[in-house]
Amino acid sequence: MDDPQQIQFTIDRLARLSAAEAWAQGLNPTQAAVLSYLCRANRFSRSPSHVANYLASTRGTVSQTLKTLVRKGLVTETRNKADRRSIHYDATAAGRALAQSVPSLDAAARSLATGRLAQANETLADILRQALATRGMRSFGLCRTCAHHERRGGGGYCHLLKVNLQPVDVGQICHEHSA
């Protein structure tokens, strides 16, 4: 079917199914989205403002959500020793376990043939890139796909932040990503 609006309907329906699963895990959809982001974001991208930018949400909503996740024992809050105003969050082991549970949408995607799954991922990524460009928003892509990334050994080097990257960093999303 050549109806671009059908894509929006399908994405909305998938999002609602995902939200229903979040409620079943004891999280509201925003809490689930924040937890998922923190599990996939690199160590430079876990401040409240980064989370808010990624989710296209307000900082107030994200701050309250982060406080709730801390109370639930799913994330920890760490203040920067040099600048006490600067805070970053990390998922706890319990938070990572909850975020990694395989919801039915993941299982359904895994059931697709490899070629179809790759095609679906590519198509959705193209739509996302276009939507982000239209709104002037950041890509938050994987570190290893960034223009600032240089492969070095098992990790890498970020020319923008001028830091060595750990192997785990290069497979995570970054707020400074540039295609």
Secondary structure, DSSP 4 states (H G I P E B T S, - for coil): ---HHHHHHHHHHHHHHHHHHHHHTT--HHHHHHHHHHHHB-TTS-SHHHHHHHHT--HHHHHHHHHHHHHTTSEEEEE-SS-TT-EEEEE-HHHHHHHHS--HHHHHHHTS-HHHHHHHHHHHHHHHHHHHHHHT-----BGGGSTTEEEETTEEEETTTTEEE-HHHHTSB-TT---
